[in-house]
């Protein structure tokens, strides 16, 4: 859809929306004044859309330096009476958690919504963690929509709860819910008019121990009252079948798989669909258990609702048999599919022969398509030069390469093998500190992106200097937050409103820490890059190389302006295969015994430097 349609003021319009588009429409309809985020898939499109619409909607929007900052920006603004919004992917909550936990204590004067997109099956993440744990730990209400219409509608409901109880609320989506499309019927939208609030130094806003104890009691009281609401909330739906004593309790995107199987096979089951899952609707679930002999709990990722259900059965001495992840009926890992739900229900019901059981043995598997750095990606040149420099040193011990979260994580693959260890955003530097102290004579070259450096790398680099570590850090400055789609960061002279903004110089920032070796270089100049690596590895201390060249996503005009082609002179080619086996650019292939360069080539020219016989060259 045209994203400008998200500003259509009319009620009752039917639009075909992505889940993340529906989230934007929902917050705009709700009277949003301020939004802050750090981009992370599967939530990234929300920020991309707000970046384009914020001015027309009279909403302040920013790409914050990290998720913790985003939470702090939105929570403090909500304390001035504004309606605010922060959103992130599930692992972003780890970064935000320090302030997130306290935000529930401090509360808000306006309203504050946090959308978290979980990633079952880790399509674009380093783990499968479940945000519902954080909601329970923080005592923050959480809602789980299952489709774009519900995302929009649940946002209205969530803001009402936030308004009534002066506290943050969380909406949890998953990859499939964020990225599914569906018909969404709009409510009325009016352009925001509340640009500024006012902070009043009244009440409890500073959780020193004496105040925090009062805040905690108030928070527990709020959750008790909200639990009563959850038992009667319309976000929880009951679909009954008089002929059945088998029930299914499900929530969020998992409901869609359940509905697919139940509808396809016309199964006689009762379904309790939970949209309001914390505080858990105890009375509603208790009644459901009492009316069913067996219950299957279907949820992604962890057995959280299942444990709540088992606790209710135990507390009230209900003998209903409860199935799910804990008894092995369903897997404890990965996202679900209709086939997985079919198998689980088949084990409980034992379908009659007229049901066609999916024959997985006859399915044709999809071909494997490993992720790869783009043709012309500057990171490839950085990795090639690093490998060449390391190989030239004839080391007795294997080098170590802590890596970080971004496109450049793909350096893990051969032939670069430039990712030895990875934990979280910014941890490449922190772990380099550990390797520096715990190993001897093992060269350490670690990698981090420009946006990730601003996000979580600065404190660790300060730590490295202060504790006299020795390693080489390569800051891969491709001038954008590339992996999530090209969002701005503090190193870019544009802010979240699209206005000109001061760009923070990485080089000046690093030098200000007292680092004696700091070199900024275009990584496409491979031979120079190799020498810089050698010099950096010989430096006694922390050395920093800033590999600065723009990502292809933002460099398209320059690429189109290159009035030459990269060609192969087959008479000069000696088939050394340095271009295919060591540079490994996806635009270079060996076909029928000849090296060829395909039309996707971005003409970066690195292969012309790598080729030892000048067989690969530029042709005007």
C-alpha positions in Angstrom: 0.0 0.0 0.0 1.0 3.7 -0.4 2.1 4.6 3.1 0.6 8.1 2.8 -2.8 6.3 3.0 -1.9 5.7 6.7 -2.7 9.4 7.1 -6.2 9.0 5.6 -8.5 10.6 8.2 -11.6 8.6 7.3 -13.1 5.9 9.5 -14.2 2.6 8.0 -11.6 2.5 5.1 -10.4 -1.0 4.3 -6.7 -1.1 3.6 -4.4 -4.0 2.9 -1.7 -3.5 5.5 1.4 -5.1 6.7 1.3 -5.8 10.4 3.9 -3.1 11.0 1.9 -0.7 8.9 -1.1 -1.4 11.1 1.0 -0.6 14.1 1.7 2.9 12.7 -1.9 3.5 11.8 -2.9 2.4 15.4 -0.6 4.8 17.2 -1.5 7.6 14.8 -5.2 7.0 15.4 -4.5 7.0 19.1 -3.1 10.5 19.1 0.7 9.8 19.2 2.9 12.7 20.0 6.4 11.2 20.2 8.1 7.9 19.1 11.7 6.6 19.6 13.4 3.4 18.5 16.6 1.7 17.5 15.9 -0.3 14.3 15.7 -4.1 14.6 14.0 -6.6 12.4 11.1 -7.7 12.6 10.0 -4.2 13.9 12.1 -2.1 11.5 9.3 -1.1 9.0 7.5 0.8 11.8 10.5 3.2 12.1 11.0 3.5 8.3 7.3 4.6 8.0 7.4 7.0 10.8 10.6 8.5 9.4 8.6 9.4 6.3 5.3 10.4 7.9 6.4 12.1 11.2 6.3 15.7 9.9 3.0 15.4 8.1 1.5 13.7 11.2 3.0 16.4 13.5 4.8 13.7 15.5 8.3 13.8 16.9 10.3 10.7 15.8 13.9 9.7 16.4 16.2 6.8 15.7 17.9 6.7 19.2 21.4 5.6 19.7 20.1 2.3 21.3 17.0 0.8 22.8 17.7 1.9 26.3 17.9 5.5 25.1 14.6 5.1 23.1 12.8 3.8 26.2 14.2 6.7 28.3 13.1 9.3 25.6 9.6 7.9 25.4 9.1 7.3 29.1 10.2 10.8 30.1 8.0 12.4 27.4 5.1 10.3 28.7 5.7 11.8 32.1 4.9 15.2 30.7 1.5 14.0 29.7 2.2 13.1 26.1 1.1 9.9 24.4 4.4 8.1 23.4 5.6 5.0 21.7 8.8 3.0 21.6 9.4 -0.2 19.6 12.2 -2.7 19.1 13.0 -6.3 18.4 13.1 -8.8 21.3 16.9 -8.7 21.9 16.6 -4.9 22.1 14.7 -5.4 25.3 17.9 -6.7 26.8 19.5 -3.3 26.2 16.5 -1.4 27.3 15.7 -3.5 30.4 17.5 -1.5 33.0 15.3 1.5 32.4 12.3 -0.6 31.3 12.1 -2.3 34.7 12.1 1.0 36.5 9.6 2.7 34.1 6.9 0.6 35.6 7.7 1.8 39.1 8.0 5.5 38.1 4.9 5.4 35.8 3.7 8.1 33.4 1.3 11.0 33.5 0.3 10.5 29.9 0.5 7.1 28.2 3.3 4.9 27.1 3.2 2.0 24.7 6.1 -0.4 23.9 5.9 -2.7 20.9 8.3 -5.7 20.9 8.6 -8.0 17.9 9.9 -11.4 18.9 11.6 -13.7 16.4 10.7 -17.4 16.7 13.1 -19.5 14.6 15.7 -16.7 14.7 15.2 -15.5 11.1 17.3 -12.4 11.8 18.4 -12.7 15.4 20.9 -14.3 17.7 18.4 -16.0 20.0 14.7 -16.9 20.4 14.1 -15.2 23.7 10.4 -14.5 24.8 9.5 -11.0 25.7 6.7 -12.2 27.9 9.3 -13.0 30.6 10.3 -9.4 30.7 6.6 -8.3 31.1 6.2 -10.5 34.1 9.5 -9.5 35.6 8.7 -5.8 35.2 5.0 -6.2 36.1 3.9 -4.6 32.9 0.7 -5.6 31.1 1.2 -7.4 27.8 -1.1 -8.0 24.8 -0.6 -10.4 21.9 -2.4 -9.6 18.6 -2.6 -12.3 15.9 -3.1 -10.2 12.8 -2.8 -6.6 11.5 -6.3 -5.6 12.4 -5.7 -6.8 16.0 -2.4 -4.9 16.1 -4.2 -1.7 15.4 -7.1 -2.4 17.7 -5.0 -3.7 20.5 -3.0 -0.5 20.4 -6.1 1.6 21.2 -6.9 -0.8 24.1 -3.3 -0.7 25.4 -3.2 3.0 25.4 -6.5 3.1 27.4 -4.9 0.8 30.0 -1.8 2.9 30.1 -4.0 6.1 30.6 -6.1 4.5 33.3 -3.2 3.1 35.4 -0.5 5.6 34.5 2.0 2.9 33.5 3.7 1.5 30.4 2.2 -1.4 28.5 3.7 -3.8 26.0 2.3 -5.3 22.8 4.1 -8.4 21.7 4.2 -9.4 18.0 6.3 -12.0 16.3 7.9 -12.1 12.9 4.9 -13.6 11.2 2.4 -11.2 12.7 4.6 -8.2 12.0 5.2 -9.2 8.4 1.8 -10.7 7.5 -0.7 -8.7 5.4 -4.4 -8.4 6.0 -7.4 -6.2 5.6 -7.5 -3.5 8.2 -10.6 -1.3 8.8 -9.5 2.1 10.0 -10.8 4.2 12.8 -10.9 8.0 12.6 -7.6 9.7 12.5 -6.9 13.3 13.4 -3.5 15.0 13.0 -1.8 15.3 16.4 -2.1 18.7 18.0 -0.3 18.0 21.3 3.3 18.7 20.6 4.5 19.6 24.2 3.5 18.5 27.7 4.6 19.8 31.1 6.5 17.9 33.7 5.3 18.6 37.2 7.5 17.9 40.2 4.8 16.1 42.0 4.5 12.5 43.2 7.2 9.9 43.0 9.6 10.0 40.1 12.9 9.1 41.8 13.1 5.5 43.1 15.4 5.9 46.0 14.9 3.0 48.3 12.2 4.6 50.5 10.2 5.8 47.4 10.9 2.6 45.5 9.2 0.5 48.2 6.1 2.6 47.9 6.3 2.5 44.1 6.5 -1.3 44.1 3.4 -1.6 46.3 1.5 0.7 44.0 2.6 -1.3 41.0 1.4 -4.6 42.6 -1.9 -3.0 43.4 -2.3 -1.9 39.8 -1.5 -5.3 38.5 -4.1 -6.8 40.8 -6.8 -4.5 39.4 -5.7 -5.1 35.8 -5.9 -8.8 36.4 -9.6 -8.3 37.1 -9.9 -6.5 33.7 -8.0 -9.3 31.9 -10.6 -11.9 33.0 -13.4 -10.0 31.2 -11.4 -8.3 28.4 -12.8 -8.6 24.9 -9.2 -9.2 23.8 -9.7 -12.8 25.1 -12.1 -14.8 22.9 -13.8 -18.1 23.5 -14.9 -20.3 20.5 -17.0 -23.1 21.9 -18.2 -26.4 20.4 -20.9 -28.2 22.4 -19.8 -31.6 21.2 -16.2 -31.4 22.4 -14.3 -31.8 25.6 -11.0 -31.0 24.0 -9.8 -27.4 24.4 -7.0 -25.4 23.0 -5.5 -22.3 24.7 -3.5 -20.2 22.3 -2.3 -16.6 21.8 -0.8 -14.3 19.3 0.4 -15.7 16.0 0.0 -19.3 17.2 -3.7 -18.9 17.0 -3.5 -18.6 13.2 -1.9 -22.1 12.9 -4.6 -23.5 15.2 -7.4 -21.8 13.2 -6.0 -23.1 9.9 -6.0 -26.8 11.1 -9.3 -26.6 13.0 -11.0 -25.0 10.0 -9.4 -27.2 7.4 -10.4 -30.4 9.1 -13.6 -29.1 10.7 -12.5 -30.3 14.2 -14.8 -30.3 17.2 -12.6 -28.4 19.7 -13.1 -25.5 22.0 -10.6 -22.6 21.6 -9.7 -20.0 24.1 -7.8 -17.3 22.3 -5.8 -15.1 24.6 -4.9 -11.5 23.5 -4.5 -10.2 27.1 -1.9 -12.6 28.5 -0.4 -10.7 31.5 -1.8 -10.3 34.0 -3.0 -13.8 33.1 -6.8 -14.2 33.1 -7.0 -16.7 35.9 -10.8 -17.0 36.3 -11.3 -17.3 32.6 -8.8 -20.1 32.2 -10.0 -21.8 35.3 -13.5 -22.0 33.9 -12.1 -23.2 30.5 -10.3 -26.0 32.3 -13.3 -27.1 34.2 -15.3 -27.4 30.9 -12.7 -29.6 29.1 -11.2 -33.0 29.9 -8.0 -32.2 27.9 -6.4 -29.0 27.0 -3.6 -28.3 24.5 -1.7 -25.0 25.1 -0.2 -23.6 21.9 2.2 -20.7 22.1 5.6 -19.4 20.8 8.3 -19.5 22.2 8.4 -20.6 25.8 5.8 -22.5 27.8 4.7 -19.4 29.7 0.9 -19.6 29.3 1.2 -23.3 29.8 2.9 -22.9 33.2 0.2 -20.4 34.2 -2.4 -22.9 33.2 -0.8 -25.7 35.1 -0.6 -23.5 38.2 -4.3 -22.7 38.0 -5.1 -26.4 37.6 -3.0 -27.2 40.7 -4.3 -24.3 42.7 -7.9 -25.3 42.2 -7.4 -29.0 42.1 -8.7 -29.3 38.5 -8.0 -32.7 36.9 -8.0 -31.6 33.3 -5.1 -33.1 31.4 -2.9 -30.3 30.1 -0.7 -30.8 27.1 1.9 -28.6 25.5 5.7 -28.1 25.5 6.3 -29.5 28.9 5.0 -32.9 28.2 6.6 -33.0 24.8 3.4 -32.7 22.7 4.8 -29.6 21.1 8.4 -28.5 20.5 10.0 -26.0 22.9 12.0 -24.4 20.0 11.2 -22.6 16.8 8.0 -21.1 15.4 5.0 -23.3 14.6 3.4 -24.3 11.3 0.0 -25.8 10.6 1.7 -29.2 10.1 3.2 -29.1 13.6 -0.2 -28.3 15.1 -1.8 -31.0 12.9 0.6 -33.6 14.3 0.0 -32.5 17.9 -3.8 -32.6 17.6 -3.6 -35.9 15.7 -1.7 -37.4 18.7 -4.5 -36.3 21.0 -7.6 -36.9 18.8 -6.3 -39.7 16.5 -7.9 -38.4 13.3 -10.1 -40.8 11.3 -8.8 -42.1 8.1 -10.8 -39.6 5.9 -8.4 -36.9 7.0 -5.5 -36.4 4.7 -2.3 -36.5 6.7 0.4 -34.3 5.1 3.0 -36.6 3.5 6.3 -34.8 4.3 8.3 -37.5 2.5 6.9 -36.4 -0.9 7.6 -32.7 -0.3 10.3 -31.2 -2.5 12.8 -29.4 -0.2 13.6 -25.8 -1.0 17.2 -25.2 -2.2 19.6 -23.8 0.4 20.4 -20.1 -0.2 23.0 -19.0 2.3 23.2 -15.3 3.1 26.0 -13.5 1.4 27.5 -10.0 1.4 26.3 -8.0 -1.6 28.3 -7.6 -4.7 30.6 -4.6 -4.1 30.1 -4.6 -0.3 33.0 -2.7 1.3 33.0 -5.3 4.1 34.2 -8.0 1.7 37.3 -5.9 0.9 37.9 -5.3 4.6 37.7 -9.0 5.3 39.8 -10.0 2.3 42.5 -7.5 3.3 42.5 -8.8 6.9 42.9 -12.4 5.8 45.7 -11.4 3.5 47.5 -9.5 6.2 47.1 -12.3 8.8 48.4 -15.0 6.3 51.4 -12.9 5.5 52.5 -12.9 9.2 53.1 -16.7 9.3 51.6 -16.9 12.8 52.4 -19.7 15.2 48.9 -19.3 16.8 45.5 -18.9 15.3 44.1 -15.3 15.2 40.9 -14.4 17.0 38.1 -12.4 15.5 35.3 -11.2 17.8 32.5 -10.0 15.6 29.2 -8.1 16.1 25.6 -7.8 15.0 25.1 -6.5 11.5 25.6 -7.5 7.8 29.3 -8.0 8.6 28.5 -11.0 10.8 28.5 -12.8 7.4 32.3 -12.7 7.8 31.8 -16.0 9.6 31.7 -17.8 6.2 34.7 -19.1 4.3 36.9 -17.9 2.8 37.1 -15.0 5.3 36.5 -16.8 8.6 36.4 -13.5 10.3 33.9 -14.2 13.0 35.2 -16.3 15.9 33.0 -15.1 18.7 29.7 -13.2 19.0 27.4 -12.3 21.9 25.4 -9.1 21.4 25.6 -5.5 20.0 28.9 -3.9 21.1 30.3 -7.1 22.6 33.0 -7.5 19.9 35.0 -4.9 21.8 34.1 -6.2 25.2 35.1 -9.7 24.3 38.3 -8.5 22.7 39.2 -7.1 26.1 38.7 -10.5 27.6 40.7 -12.3 24.9 43.5 -9.7 25.2 43.9 -10.6 28.9 43.4 -14.3 28.6 45.5 -15.2 25.6 49.2 -14.8 24.6 50.6 -14.2 21.1 47.2 -14.7 19.5 46.5 -11.6 17.3 43.0 -10.2 17.8 41.2 -8.3 15.1 37.6 -7.5 16.0 34.8 -6.0 13.8 31.9 -3.6 14.6 29.7 -1.5 12.4 29.3 2.3 12.7 25.7 2.2 14.0 26.6 -0.7 16.4 29.6 1.2 17.6 27.3 4.1 18.6 24.7 1.7 20.0 26.9 -0.3 22.4 30.6 -0.1 21.6 31.8 3.2 23.1 31.9 2.1 26.8 33.7 -1.1 25.9 36.4 0.8 23.9 36.9 3.1 26.9 37.3 0.0 29.0 39.9 -1.4 26.6 42.1 1.8 26.7 41.9 2.1 30.5 42.8 -1.5 31.1 45.7 -1.4 28.6 44.4 -4.1 26.3 46.1 -5.0 23.0 43.9 -5.7 19.9 42.9 -4.2 16.6 39.4 -2.9 16.2 37.9 -2.4 12.7 35.0 0.0 12.7 33.2 -0.8 9.4 31.7 2.6 8.7 29.4 2.1 5.7 27.6 5.4 6.5 24.2 3.9 7.4 22.4 1.3 9.6 22.5 -1.2 6.7 21.2 -4.5 8.0 17.8 -3.2 9.0 17.2 -1.3 5.8 19.2 1.9 5.8 18.2 3.9 8.8 20.1 6.9 10.1 22.5 6.8 13.1 24.5 9.5 15.0 27.2 9.3 12.4 24.9 10.5 9.7 24.0 14.2 9.2 20.2 13.5 9.2 18.0 12.9 12.2 14.8 10.9 12.6 12.7 13.8 11.3 14.7 13.9 8.1 16.3 17.2 9.1 20.0 18.1 9.0 21.7 17.2 12.2 25.3 17.1 13.6 27.1 14.0 12.5 29.3 12.6 15.2 32.9 11.9 13.9 33.9 8.4 14.9 37.6 9.3 14.3 37.5 12.3 16.6 35.5 10.3 19.2 38.0 7.4 19.2 41.0 9.7 19.3 39.5 11.5 22.3 39.8 8.3 24.2 43.6 8.5 24.0 44.1 5.7 21.4 47.4 6.2 19.7 46.8 4.3 16.5 43.7 5.5 14.5 43.6 5.2 10.7 40.7 6.0 8.4 40.9 4.3 5.1 38.7 3.3 2.1 38.7 -0.5 2.3 38.4 -0.8 -1.5 42.0 0.3 -1.7 42.9 -3.3 -0.8 46.7 -3.1 -0.9 46.8 0.0 1.3 44.3 -1.7 3.6 46.6 -4.8 4.0 49.5 -2.6 5.0 47.3 -0.7 7.6 46.3 -4.1 9.1 50.0 -5.0 9.4 50.8 -1.7 11.1 47.9 -2.0 13.4 48.8 -5.5 14.5 52.3 -4.4 15.3 51.0 -1.6 17.5 51.5 -2.2 21.2 48.0 -1.3 22.5 44.5 -0.8 21.2 44.6 0.1 17.5 41.6 1.3 15.5 41.0 1.1 11.8 38.0 3.0 10.4 37.1 1.3 7.1 34.9 4.0 5.6 33.0 3.5 2.4 29.2 3.8 1.9 26.9 0.8 1.6 25.5 0.0 -1.8 22.0 0.8 -0.5 22.9 4.5 -0.2 25.5 4.6 -3.0 23.3 3.8 -5.9 23.8 7.1 -7.8 27.5 6.8 -7.7 27.4 3.2 -8.8 25.1 4.1 -11.7 27.5 7.0 -12.7 30.5 4.6 -13.1 31.0 4.8 -16.9 33.0 1.6 -17.1 32.5 -2.1 -17.0 34.5 -4.8 -15.2 35.6 -7.4 -17.8 37.8 -10.5 -18.0 40.6 -10.9 -20.6 40.5 -14.7 -20.9 43.9 -14.7 -22.7 45.5 -13.3 -19.5 43.5 -15.4 -17.0 45.7 -18.1 -15.5 42.8 -19.7 -13.5 44.4 -19.0 -10.1 40.9 -18.5 -8.8 41.9 -15.8 -6.3 38.8 -13.9 -7.4 36.4 -16.8 -6.8 38.0 -18.6 -3.9 39.6 -15.8 -1.8 37.7 -12.7 -2.7 34.5 -14.7 -3.3 32.4 -11.9 -4.8 29.0 -13.3 -5.8 29.2 -11.5 -9.1 32.3 -13.6 -10.1 31.8 -17.2 -11.2 33.5 -19.9 -13.1 31.3 -21.1 -15.9 32.4 -23.7 -18.4 36.0 -23.2 -17.4 36.0 -19.5 -17.8 35.8 -16.7 -15.2 32.8 -14.5 -15.8 31.4 -11.4 -14.2 27.6 -11.1 -14.1 25.4 -8.1 -14.7 24.8 -7.6 -10.9 28.3 -6.4 -10.5 28.5 -3.0 -8.8 31.9 -2.2 -10.3 33.7 -1.6 -7.0 37.0 -2.6 -8.7 38.4 -4.7 -5.9 38.7 -7.7 -8.1 40.9 -5.7 -10.5 43.3 -5.2 -7.6 43.2 -8.8 -6.5 43.8 -10.3 -9.9 47.6 -10.9 -10.2 47.7 -10.9 -14.0 45.4 -7.9 -14.8 43.1 -10.3 -16.5 40.2 -8.6 -14.7 40.2 -4.9 -15.6 38.1 -1.8 -16.1 36.9 -1.1 -19.6 35.5 2.3 -20.5 
